[in-house]
Amino acid sequence: MPYIPRDQIVESEPFPGMHSMALVGKEHGSVSLTVSNAGLDPGAGVPLHIHPNHEEAILIVEGNVEGVLGDEVRALVPGDVLLAPAGVKHSVINKSNQRARVITIFPTSAPKRTFV
């Protein structure tokens, strides 16, 4: 079982204003799990999308974000979780004036995203 030192965790910017660190993924030897820690600048987020073959859990850690799941829109606060089933459109956007932070969890080491 590998330990993943902080200096092996690389930050990326997959979307403007989203700063993501892959905590667990295929680059760390995972075969069926991806976990990321993402900071969302004010107004930043992940555009509306689906995952065709797997679900995604998004845990709100800091800040207030707007979550879209299917046709429902909700304000989410720390401790809330958005669980998006495979094939269901979803997104999160930081609607506040402070940085928000979320943890994303996928039951695969190869997440697939299709924008809608």
Buried (B, 14 or more C-beta within 10 A) or exposed (E): EEEBEEEEBEEEEEBEBBBBBBBBBBEBEBEEBBBBBBBBBBEBBBEEBBBEEBBBBBBBBBBBBBBBBEEEEEEBEBEBEBEBEEEBBBBBBBBBEEBBBBBBBBBBBEBEEEEE
